[in-house]
């Protein structure tokens, strides 16, 4: 879990699994298990030795060095104040942990087992005997209750929203903590609580939780904070006597003695540092660099390895997001017209070296959740219940993005865009698009990354052909964050934004699209979608009785979002592009859900020596 990304679209789902542990007497209808999966049976039985995607004999040692563009001034990632460092999640344990070879599935970490009743009105977790903090004191149910309470009272406001349906936490004795819910039928809530990072109550006594601080926090995870210098680096040291090192969920993981993040505020400087060997691993997000930038001596000599890793599961879709709070973007026809001006095929060919694909769903890569064809069965019934509140197009064929010949002359799409703008009351006067009162239509694309300009400029040129006064503005990262997500004025028109979904969508959809988050500072509903029909479909997802019902509601939501043109789906990567200095071993093949560096990699002394000898 990478807490510093503050991306709460993690895999958040839970389901009953057949009891596999010896069962003492407890209430009839209560299900107890060592793990939970919403998409099928658990892959691993209660007595599994380790995950299949690790090397159980991986040696411990060495250092993994990575780069980040995020600076920090606090070690507390749970509050509004301050910025926490990349990788801070390494120091925390959660009640349960995800597997890398099965989507929407968790197994006990701090928790030996969890249980819930048939109506999903509560969930209880039994802490493992021997779980302890780095100071040697045991992790207790009292700590779990404290963690929940402190997050909802003094943590970032997103926690109060995220745990809004959790009525409270109770210490039930004998290491069991129970979370009570204010509603029944919400099958995700137990899994959401399994993702709770547990904090030590005794350490926080006498300290202000909501005050940013560079005092290293006491924790129970596989790493603790080591050396650091704000603005330059932070290093995490492996805990040699980590209490959970021999758990099946941890065997073969957390192999590096040190994990160090070097801070580079300039992307080009970071790439040059990688080429010279100042850090070890790079997750390449630039198509042009991947195509043209790796012809340097270390790569030619084989000291730097590269691979395109195809992973299972949902893909992150990159979009152009509208600030829907602004009146000029309220008309669906206007949003569709703007989308027609984006020529993906030309951009992909000339800028991205044809390395990307165009998304057709917000659940891209998740079979069963993506809108396809015309709605039927349960999906159609859901949409029929909303007829008159949703675009009429949702009852026909699935939304598909416009497709051009890639020449850069998308005249057909621009003609259609002109028609839509005219229908919405916008006319070209003296070469400028003007509204009924003569006001010009201005669009400013906001970014903190100068590399986005070359992508957005062709889009801007097409918009100018339609009469828009379009421009690109780059600001520094703090100002970008403030304008987009920290200021109630929401001072922006359009941005590039990523949407990441799980294979088991649920409560997080409120955070993505719900009306209750439309004007909430810091919400993932960055554009401000506020649509009663969307809210109704989100509720149908959250309270779905089974997987088929969840899939039908997800397809319906996908269809409604796409036909409303709330965002412009831009692209997604069919594979991950990774490059690394050949000092490490890694599982072969990579875990199905990602390469997981450095979690399941290990330091290879022979390879590291060969690299040093060849440099």
C-alpha positions as semicolon CSV with decimal commas, in nm:
position;residue;x (nm);y (nm);z (nm)
1;X;0,000;0,000;0,000
2;X;0,149;0,334;-0,107
3;X;-0,009;0,577;0,130
4;X;0,169;0,881;-0,007
5;X;-0,017;0,856;-0,333
6;X;-0,335;0,916;-0,135
7;X;-0,512;0,718;-0,391
8;X;-0,799;0,553;-0,214
9;X;-0,908;0,367;-0,522
10;X;-0,728;0,063;-0,392
11;X;-0,879;-0,284;-0,421
12;X;-1,161;-0,239;-0,168
13;X;-1,390;-0,540;-0,161
14;X;-1,478;-0,827;0,067
15;X;-1,676;-1,145;0,057
16;X;-1,754;-1,450;0,260
17;X;-1,515;-1,740;0,223
18;X;-1,558;-2,096;0,349
19;X;-1,432;-2,123;0,707
20;X;-1,091;-2,285;0,705
21;X;-0,983;-2,232;1,065
22;X;-1,095;-2,437;1,364
23;X;-1,417;-2,272;1,471
24;X;-1,495;-2,208;1,834
25;X;-1,853;-2,138;1,926
26;X;-1,980;-1,817;1,777
27;X;-2,307;-1,686;1,641
28;X;-2,485;-1,890;1,379
29;X;-2,450;-1,738;1,031
30;X;-2,116;-1,572;1,109
31;X;-1,845;-1,650;0,855
32;X;-1,481;-1,666;0,964
33;X;-1,182;-1,692;0,734
34;X;-0,811;-1,618;0,698
35;X;-0,879;-1,417;0,382
36;X;-1,145;-1,263;0,161
37;X;-1,215;-1,239;-0,210
38;X;-1,506;-1,086;-0,394
39;X;-1,429;-1,234;-0,734
40;X;-1,411;-1,603;-0,646
41;X;-1,270;-1,860;-0,409
42;X;-0,952;-1,788;-0,217
43;X;-0,651;-1,919;-0,405
44;X;-0,450;-1,997;-0,091
45;X;-0,572;-2,226;0,190
46;X;-0,531;-2,146;0,556
47;X;-0,199;-2,335;0,583
48;X;-0,031;-2,199;0,267
49;X;0,349;-2,160;0,304
50;X;0,394;-1,849;0,087
51;X;0,255;-1,672;-0,217
52;X;0,340;-1,830;-0,553
53;X;0,476;-1,503;-0,692
54;X;0,775;-1,477;-0,457
55;X;1,109;-1,650;-0,418
56;X;1,089;-1,800;-0,067
57;X;1,468;-1,840;-0,065
58;X;1,539;-1,479;-0,161
59;X;1,843;-1,351;0,030
60;X;1,824;-1,045;0,251
61;X;2,061;-0,755;0,197
62;X;2,159;-0,475;-0,038
63;X;1,999;-0,144;-0,118
64;X;1,735;-0,036;-0,367
65;X;1,756;0,325;-0,479
66;X;1,466;0,497;-0,649
67;X;1,380;0,849;-0,759
68;X;1,081;1,063;-0,669
69;X;0,970;1,412;-0,760
70;X;0,781;1,450;-0,431
71;X;0,952;1,637;-0,152
72;X;0,840;1,612;0,211
73;X;0,822;1,810;0,533
74;X;0,638;1,563;0,758
75;X;0,632;1,190;0,833
76;X;0,260;1,178;0,904
77;X;0,072;1,074;0,588
78;X;-0,267;1,071;0,759
79;X;-0,331;1,444;0,806
80;X;-0,391;1,754;0,596
81;X;-0,085;1,943;0,711
82;X;0,247;1,875;0,547
83;X;0,365;1,645;0,271
84;X;0,483;1,296;0,363
85;X;0,767;1,121;0,176
86;X;0,732;0,865;-0,099
87;X;0,744;0,512;0,042
88;X;0,616;0,598;0,389
89;X;0,371;0,307;0,367
90;X;0,667;0,070;0,411
91;X;0,670;0,133;0,785
92;X;0,305;0,043;0,856
93;X;0,125;-0,286;0,895
94;X;-0,243;-0,325;0,809
95;X;-0,492;-0,581;0,936
96;X;-0,491;-0,760;0,600
97;X;-0,275;-0,746;0,288
98;X;-0,345;-0,793;-0,082
99;X;-0,210;-1,073;-0,297
100;X;-0,036;-0,990;-0,627
101;X;-0,182;-1,283;-0,816
102;X;-0,553;-1,252;-0,744
103;X;-0,757;-0,935;-0,776
104;X;-0,971;-0,800;-0,494
105;X;-0,832;-1,054;-0,249
106;X;-0,676;-1,008;0,094
107;X;-0,513;-1,233;0,352
108;X;-0,450;-1,169;0,719
109;X;-0,139;-0,972;0,818
110;X;-0,185;-0,827;1,168
111;X;-0,512;-1,016;1,176
112;X;-0,509;-1,396;1,211
113;X;-0,869;-1,412;1,091
114;X;-1,171;-1,195;1,030
115;X;-1,542;-1,268;1,055
116;X;-1,873;-1,110;0,962
117;X;-2,244;-1,196;0,990
118;X;-2,464;-1,282;0,696
119;X;-2,608;-0,930;0,678
120;X;-2,262;-0,764;0,679
121;X;-2,362;-0,539;0,971
122;X;-2,021;-0,568;1,139
123;X;-1,676;-0,720;1,098
124;X;-1,434;-0,845;1,363
125;X;-1,059;-0,911;1,339
126;X;-0,845;-1,127;1,570
127;X;-0,493;-0,992;1,612
128;X;-0,206;-1,238;1,583
129;X;-0,024;-1,336;1,898
130;X;0,329;-1,197;1,873
131;X;0,244;-0,887;1,668
132;X;0,450;-0,607;1,816
133;X;0,570;-0,252;1,764
134;X;0,931;-0,171;1,691
135;X;0,979;-0,086;2,059
136;X;0,881;-0,442;2,153
137;X;0,538;-0,369;2,296
138;X;0,247;-0,580;2,165
139;X;-0,001;-0,457;1,908
140;X;-0,341;-0,463;2,080
141;X;-0,707;-0,429;1,995
142;X;-0,689;-0,101;2,186
143;X;-0,439;0,022;1,925
144;X;-0,680;-0,070;1,646
145;X;-0,966;0,120;1,812
146;X;-0,735;0,417;1,866
147;X;-0,624;0,412;1,500
148;X;-0,979;0,425;1,372
149;X;-1,088;0,692;1,618
150;X;-0,789;0,920;1,560
151;X;-0,820;0,902;1,181
152;X;-1,187;1,000;1,178
153;X;-1,148;1,275;1,439
154;X;-0,809;1,428;1,355
155;X;-0,701;1,269;1,028
156;X;-0,744;1,398;0,675
157;X;-1,114;1,473;0,601
158;X;-1,114;1,192;0,344
159;X;-1,108;0,939;0,632
160;X;-1,432;1,071;0,776
161;X;-1,590;1,030;0,437
162;X;-1,425;0,697;0,366
163;X;-1,536;0,547;0,697
164;X;-1,870;0,731;0,704
165;X;-2,069;0,408;0,734
166;X;-1,858;0,272;1,020
167;X;-2,044;0,349;1,340
168;X;-1,748;0,271;1,563
169;X;-1,479;0,028;1,676
170;X;-1,485;-0,186;1,993
171;X;-1,229;-0,390;2,183
172;X;-1,404;-0,724;2,235
173;X;-1,127;-0,876;2,447
174;X;-0,879;-1,155;2,373
175;X;-0,725;-0,958;2,088
176;X;-1,048;-0,916;1,892
177;X;-1,164;-0,579;1,761
178;X;-1,506;-0,526;1,605
179;X;-1,623;-0,257;1,364
180;X;-1,997;-0,189;1,365
181;X;-2,162;-0,053;1,050
182;X;-2,462;0,176;1,028
183;X;-2,611;-0,017;0,738
184;X;-2,644;-0,375;0,625
185;X;-2,560;-0,531;0,291
186;X;-2,243;-0,329;0,225
187;X;-2,011;-0,620;0,145
188;X;-1,704;-0,400;0,103
189;X;-1,688;-0,253;0,449
190;X;-1,506;-0,547;0,614
191;X;-1,241;-0,532;0,345
192;X;-1,209;-0,157;0,379
193;X;-1,138;-0,202;0,748
194;X;-0,884;-0,472;0,663
195;X;-0,683;-0,200;0,486
196;X;-0,666;0,013;0,802
197;X;-0,309;0,106;0,896
198;X;-0,264;0,044;1,268
199;X;-0,097;0,307;1,488
200;X;0,046;0,274;1,843
201;X;-0,173;0,444;2,101
202;X;0,100;0,456;2,366
203;X;0,342;0,641;2,136
204;X;0,089;0,905;2,037
205;X;-0,005;0,991;2,395
206;X;0,132;1,340;2,461
207;X;0,183;1,410;2,089
208;X;-0,043;1,616;1,860
209;X;-0,165;1,386;1,583
210;X;-0,283;1,666;1,356
211;X;0,047;1,853;1,368
212;X;0,305;1,786;1,098
213;X;0,637;1,664;1,229
214;X;0,966;1,519;1,113
215;X;0,993;1,298;1,420
216;X;1,007;0,939;1,287
217;X;0,687;0,761;1,384
218;X;0,684;0,438;1,581
219;X;0,532;0,160;1,373
220;X;0,521;-0,217;1,333
221;X;0,600;-0,272;0,964
222;X;0,894;-0,438;0,786
223;X;1,084;-0,107;0,759
224;X;1,143;0,197;0,973
225;X;1,261;0,546;0,885
226;X;1,640;0,575;0,863
227;X;1,850;0,865;0,739
228;X;1,678;1,153;0,566
229;X;1,730;1,509;0,453
230;X;1,431;1,715;0,343
231;X;1,455;1,815;-0,019
232;X;1,718;1,549;-0,090
233;X;1,635;1,193;0,018
234;X;1,469;0,958;0,263
235;X;1,589;0,608;0,349
236;X;1,396;0,319;0,501
237;X;1,585;0,050;0,695
238;X;1,467;-0,309;0,712
239;X;1,375;-0,414;1,067
240;X;1,594;-0,723;1,131
241;X;1,364;-0,863;1,400
242;X;1,038;-0,769;1,225
243;X;0,767;-0,964;1,403
244;X;0,589;-1,067;1,080
245;X;0,890;-1,174;0,873
246;X;0,796;-1,544;0,880
247;X;0,426;-1,507;0,806
248;X;0,314;-1,676;0,484
249;X;0,205;-1,337;0,346
250;X;0,558;-1,200;0,399
251;X;0,787;-1,489;0,302
252;X;1,002;-1,383;0,006
253;X;0,914;-1,014;0,048
254;X;1,089;-0,710;0,198
255;X;1,435;-0,839;0,104
256;X;1,634;-0,514;0,075
257;X;1,824;-0,392;0,379
258;X;1,762;-0,035;0,266
259;X;1,522;0,139;0,032
260;X;1,622;0,493;-0,053
261;X;1,426;0,757;-0,243
262;X;1,630;1,037;-0,402
263;X;1,437;1,357;-0,468
264;X;1,463;1,516;-0,814
265;X;1,235;1,809;-0,880
266;X;1,329;1,805;-1,248
267;X;1,230;1,504;-1,459
268;X;1,522;1,540;-1,699
269;X;1,769;1,557;-1,412
270;X;1,619;1,237;-1,274
271;X;1,663;1,055;-1,604
272;X;2,024;1,167;-1,635
273;X;2,084;1,048;-1,280
274;X;1,945;0,706;-1,368
275;X;2,168;0,682;-1,674
276;X;2,472;0,754;-1,459
277;X;2,372;0,493;-1,199
278;X;2,268;0,722;-0,915
279;X;1,955;0,513;-0,864
280;X;1,858;0,164;-0,967
281;X;1,503;0,135;-1,098
282;X;1,287;0,347;-1,325
283;X;0,919;0,307;-1,404
284;X;0,924;0,487;-1,738
285;X;0,622;0,708;-1,807
286;X;0,756;0,878;-2,119
287;X;0,690;0,704;-2,449
288;X;0,949;0,916;-2,627
289;X;1,219;0,835;-2,374
290;X;1,133;0,467;-2,395
291;X;1,163;0,479;-2,773
292;X;1,466;0,705;-2,804
293;X;1,629;0,771;-2,468
294;X;1,787;0,438;-2,375
295;X;2,072;0,434;-2,623
296;X;2,337;0,514;-2,363
297;X;2,657;0,321;-2,277
298;X;2,529;0,127;-1,976
299;X;2,220;0,014;-2,165
300;X;2,421;-0,088;-2,471
301;X;2,655;-0,286;-2,249
302;X;2,365;-0,472;-2,089
303;X;2,423;-0,320;-1,745
304;X;2,077;-0,164;-1,763
305;X;1,790;-0,398;-1,842
306;X;1,454;-0,303;-1,992
307;X;1,125;-0,485;-2,015
308;X;0,766;-0,424;-2,115
309;X;0,562;-0,606;-1,853
310;X;0,205;-0,702;-1,937
311;X;-0,003;-0,719;-1,619
312;X;-0,346;-0,858;-1,542
313;X;-0,636;-0,660;-1,409
314;X;-0,773;-0,309;-1,449
315;X;-0,573;-0,035;-1,617
316;X;-0,534;0,325;-1,511
317;X;-0,709;0,538;-1,771
318;X;-0,569;0,883;-1,838
319;X;-0,828;1,148;-1,915
320;X;-0,879;1,514;-1,981
321;X;-1,095;1,627;-1,691
322;X;-1,339;1,918;-1,711
323;X;-1,404;2,143;-1,414
324;X;-1,778;2,080;-1,423
325;X;-1,838;2,345;-1,158
326;X;-1,788;2,608;-1,428
327;X;-2,103;2,705;-1,623
328;X;-1,932;2,680;-1,963
329;X;-1,886;2,304;-1,917
330;X;-2,240;2,230;-1,798
331;X;-2,380;2,142;-2,141
332;X;-2,313;1,782;-2,242
333;X;-2,297;1,884;-2,609
334;X;-2,014;2,126;-2,536
335;X;-1,816;1,855;-2,358
336;X;-1,870;1,614;-2,645
337;X;-1,759;1,877;-2,896
338;X;-1,439;1,943;-2,706
339;X;-1,372;1,569;-2,694
340;X;-1,407;1,546;-3,073
341;X;-1,118;1,790;-3,108
342;X;-0,875;1,544;-2,945
343;X;-0,709;1,337;-3,219
344;X;-0,578;1,033;-3,034
345;X;-0,454;0,847;-3,341
346;X;-0,240;1,139;-3,457
347;X;-0,107;1,204;-3,106
348;X;-0,030;0,837;-3,045
349;X;0,158;0,805;-3,374
350;X;0,356;1,130;-3,371
351;X;0,422;1,182;-3,000
352;X;0,375;0,847;-2,827
353;X;0,540;0,618;-3,084
354;X;0,215;0,415;-3,099
355;X;0,274;0,279;-2,749
356;X;-0,070;0,356;-2,609
357;X;-0,429;0,246;-2,659
358;X;-0,751;0,444;-2,624
359;X;-0,977;0,346;-2,333
360;X;-1,339;0,257;-2,398
361;X;-1,430;0,219;-2,034
362;X;-1,348;0,350;-1,689
363;X;-1,308;-0,018;-1,596
364;X;-1,067;-0,088;-1,881
365;X;-0,915;-0,434;-1,844
366;X;-1,187;-0,569;-1,611
367;X;-1,406;-0,812;-1,799
368;X;-1,767;-0,802;-1,687
369;X;-1,746;-0,441;-1,564
370;X;-1,687;-0,267;-1,897
371;X;-1,978;-0,140;-2,105
372;X;-2,004;-0,339;-2,430
373;X;-2,270;-0,362;-2,698
374;X;-2,622;-0,257;-2,607
375;X;-2,747;-0,300;-2,249
376;X;-2,959;-0,602;-2,174
377;X;-3,093;-0,801;-1,881
378;X;-3,023;-0,662;-1,536
379;X;-2,814;-0,375;-1,674
380;X;-3,097;-0,263;-1,902
381;X;-3,345;-0,286;-1,615
382;X;-3,127;-0,054;-1,405
383;X;-3,102;0,199;-1,686
384;X;-3,476;0,180;-1,758
385;X;-3,541;0,278;-1,397
386;X;-3,346;0,597;-1,469
387;X;-3,491;0,676;-1,812
388;X;-3,530;1,051;-1,846
389;X;-3,240;1,112;-1,606
390;X;-2,969;0,965;-1,828
391;X;-2,873;1,032;-2,191
392;X;-3,093;0,844;-2,435
393;X;-2,779;0,704;-2,598
394;X;-2,718;0,472;-2,302
395;X;-2,997;0,248;-2,431
396;X;-2,818;0,191;-2,760
397;X;-2,470;0,074;-2,860
398;X;-2,177;0,122;-2,622
399;X;-1,991;0,451;-2,632
400;X;-1,684;0,439;-2,853
401;X;-1,425;0,714;-2,892
402;X;-1,402;0,895;-3,225
403;X;-1,140;0,746;-3,454
404;X;-0,936;0,933;-3,715
405;X;-0,690;0,827;-3,983
406;X;-0,400;0,967;-3,780
407;X;-0,307;1,225;-4,043
408;X;-0,382;1,516;-3,813
409;X;-0,668;1,637;-4,037
410;X;-0,974;1,529;-3,843
411;X;-1,218;1,743;-4,044
412;X;-1,514;1,508;-3,994
413;X;-1,488;1,529;-3,614
414;X;-1,442;1,907;-3,619
415;X;-1,750;1,949;-3,839
416;X;-1,954;1,745;-3,594
417;X;-1,810;1,948;-3,305
418;X;-1,918;2,271;-3,476
419;X;-2,273;2,138;-3,508
420;X;-2,285;2,045;-3,140
421;X;-2,154;2,384;-3,030
422;X;-2,412;2,560;-3,246
423;X;-2,688;2,350;-3,091
424;X;-2,558;2,453;-2,747
425;X;-2,573;2,823;-2,838
426;X;-2,211;2,888;-2,933
427;X;-2,133;3,052;-3,270
428;X;-1,809;3,158;-3,437
429;X;-1,798;3,537;-3,473
430;X;-1,495;3,704;-3,625
431;X;-1,305;3,378;-3,587
432;X;-1,387;3,342;-3,217
433;X;-1,638;3,113;-3,050
434;X;-1,891;3,327;-2,867
435;X;-2,193;3,261;-2,651
436;X;-2,540;3,419;-2,667
437;X;-2,415;3,728;-2,485
438;X;-2,100;3,754;-2,693
439;X;-1,871;3,606;-2,428
440;X;-1,567;3,417;-2,566
441;X;-1,514;3,051;-2,481
442;X;-1,177;3,030;-2,305
443;X;-1,011;2,706;-2,200
444;X;-0,690;2,692;-2,000
445;X;-0,514;2,357;-1,957
446;X;-0,335;2,358;-1,622
447;X;-0,031;2,141;-1,550
448;X;0,277;2,116;-1,332
449;X;0,465;1,911;-1,595
450;X;0,615;2,088;-1,892
451;X;0,629;1,755;-2,079
452;X;0,250;1,766;-2,111
453;X;0,267;2,071;-2,334
454;X;0,373;1,873;-2,641
455;X;0,073;1,643;-2,587
456;X;-0,180;1,917;-2,526
457;X;-0,065;2,161;-2,797
458;X;-0,209;1,960;-3,090
459;X;-0,538;1,942;-2,897
460;X;-0,523;2,317;-2,844
461;X;-0,462;2,378;-3,214
462;X;-0,776;2,181;-3,303
463;X;-0,976;2,371;-3,043
464;X;-0,857;2,699;-3,192
465;X;-0,988;2,584;-3,530
466;X;-1,328;2,560;-3,364
467;X;-1,293;2,915;-3,230
468;X;-1,193;2,839;-2,871
469;X;-0,940;3,063;-2,701
470;X;-0,733;2,773;-2,569
471;X;-0,402;2,790;-2,385
472;X;-0,162;2,586;-2,173
473;X;-0,033;2,706;-1,837
474;X;0,238;2,542;-1,632
475;X;0,271;2,615;-1,261
476;X;0,489;2,465;-0,991
477;X;0,369;2,152;-0,813
478;X;0,252;2,320;-0,488
479;X;0,045;2,576;-0,681
480;X;-0,102;2,304;-0,901
481;X;-0,207;2,098;-0,599
482;X;-0,356;2,403;-0,431
483;X;-0,558;2,511;-0,735
484;X;-0,684;2,162;-0,818
485;X;-0,746;2,000;-0,482
486;X;-0,672;2,223;-0,184
487;X;-0,865;2,542;-0,253
488;X;-1,244;2,572;-0,248
489;X;-1,229;2,802;-0,552
490;X;-1,120;2,509;-0,775
491;X;-0,931;2,753;-0,996
492;X;-0,884;2,558;-1,319
493;X;-1,057;2,467;-1,646
494;X;-0,908;2,137;-1,768
495;X;-0,634;1,904;-1,647
496;X;-0,493;1,562;-1,726
497;X;-0,626;1,318;-1,465
498;X;-0,595;0,946;-1,403
499;X;-0,876;0,711;-1,297
500;X;-0,781;0,379;-1,134
501;X;-1,047;0,121;-1,062
502;X;-1,041;-0,220;-0,900
503;X;-1,202;-0,541;-1,015
504;X;-1,450;-0,503;-0,731
505;X;-1,579;-0,146;-0,744
506;X;-1,776;-0,024;-0,447
507;X;-1,760;0,248;-0,184
508;X;-1,472;0,429;-0,355
509;X;-1,706;0,513;-0,644
510;X;-1,864;0,776;-0,418
511;X;-1,520;0,930;-0,386
512;X;-1,475;0,922;-0,766
513;X;-1,817;1,035;-0,888
514;X;-2,060;1,094;-0,600
515;X;-2,249;1,421;-0,558
516;X;-2,145;1,435;-0,191
517;X;-1,782;1,481;-0,300
518;X;-1,839;1,718;-0,591
519;X;-1,735;2,027;-0,396
520;X;-1,521;1,863;-0,132
521;X;-1,161;1,980;-0,130
522;X;-0,920;1,692;-0,186
523;X;-1,178;1,446;-0,322
524;X;-1,100;1,215;-0,612
525;X;-1,413;1,354;-0,780
526;X;-1,182;1,614;-0,924
527;X;-1,419;1,738;-1,194
528;X;-1,716;1,776;-0,961
529;X;-1,961;1,522;-1,104
530;X;-2,297;1,576;-0,930
531;X;-2,560;1,357;-1,093
532;X;-2,848;1,185;-0,907
533;X;-2,854;0,903;-1,162
534;X;-2,484;0,838;-1,103
535;X;-2,546;0,839;-0,726
536;X;-2,823;0,583;-0,768
537;X;-2,601;0,351;-0,972
538;X;-2,318;0,382;-0,721
539;X;-2,556;0,267;-0,448
540;X;-2,655;-0,030;-0,662
541;X;-2,287;-0,122;-0,689
542;X;-2,222;-0,085;-0,316
543;X;-2,525;-0,288;-0,213
544;X;-2,506;-0,548;-0,488
545;X;-2,615;-0,886;-0,353
546;X;-2,378;-1,086;-0,571
547;X;-2,116;-1,058;-0,841
548;X;-2,359;-1,057;-1,139
549;X;-2,554;-0,769;-0,982
550;X;-2,233;-0,576;-0,917
551;X;-2,118;-0,625;-1,276
552;X;-2,452;-0,512;-1,419
553;X;-2,451;-0,195;-1,205
554;X;-2,088;-0,123;-1,295
555;X;-2,157;-0,152;-1,667
556;X;-2,456;0,078;-1,629
557;X;-2,247;0,334;-1,439
558;X;-1,969;0,311;-1,696
559;X;-2,218;0,373;-1,976
560;X;-2,380;0,672;-1,805
561;X;-2,046;0,836;-1,724
562;X;-1,915;0,792;-2,079
563;X;-2,229;0,914;-2,258
564;X;-2,239;1,220;-2,031
565;X;-1,885;1,306;-2,145
566;X;-1,786;1,405;-1,792
567;X;-1,424;1,343;-1,893
568;X;-1,245;1,277;-2,220
569;X;-1,084;0,931;-2,209
570;X;-0,734;0,989;-2,342
571;X;-0,516;0,677;-2,321
572;X;-0,391;0,383;-2,120
573;X;-0,075;0,174;-2,132
574;X;-0,120;-0,192;-2,233
575;X;0,204;-0,270;-2,047
576;X;0,440;-0,130;-1,783
577;X;0,777;0,001;-1,903
578;X;1,051;-0,069;-1,651
579;X;1,427;-0,027;-1,659
580;X;1,679;-0,125;-1,392
581;X;2,048;-0,160;-1,324
582;X;2,124;-0,532;-1,329
583;X;2,203;-0,568;-0,959
584;X;1,892;-0,761;-0,861
585;X;1,707;-1,086;-0,890
586;X;1,332;-1,100;-0,939
587;X;1,059;-1,364;-0,966
588;X;1,012;-1,509;-1,312
589;X;0,761;-1,448;-1,442
590;X;0,676;-1,124;-1,268
591;X;0,371;-1,130;-1,040
592;X;0,053;-1,105;-1,249
593;X;-0,046;-0,776;-1,086
594;X;0,280;-0,588;-1,143
595;X;0,656;-0,614;-1,119
596;X;0,646;-0,510;-0,751
597;X;0,992;-0,354;-0,721
598;X;1,145;-0,366;-0,468
599;X;0,890;-0,563;-0,260
600;X;0,957;-0,908;-0,409
601;X;1,299;-0,843;-0,570
602;X;1,632;-0,917;-0,403
603;X;1,991;-0,798;-0,411
604;X;2,217;-1,025;-0,617
605;X;2,577;-0,995;-0,498
606;X;2,726;-1,155;-0,811
607;X;2,530;-0,933;-1,049
608;X;2,609;-0,621;-0,848
609;X;2,981;-0,706;-0,852
610;X;2,971;-0,763;-1,229
611;X;2,806;-0,426;-1,284
612;X;3,067;-0,247;-1,075
613;X;3,350;-0,426;-1,253
614;X;3,214;-0,327;-1,594
615;X;3,159;0,041;-1,517
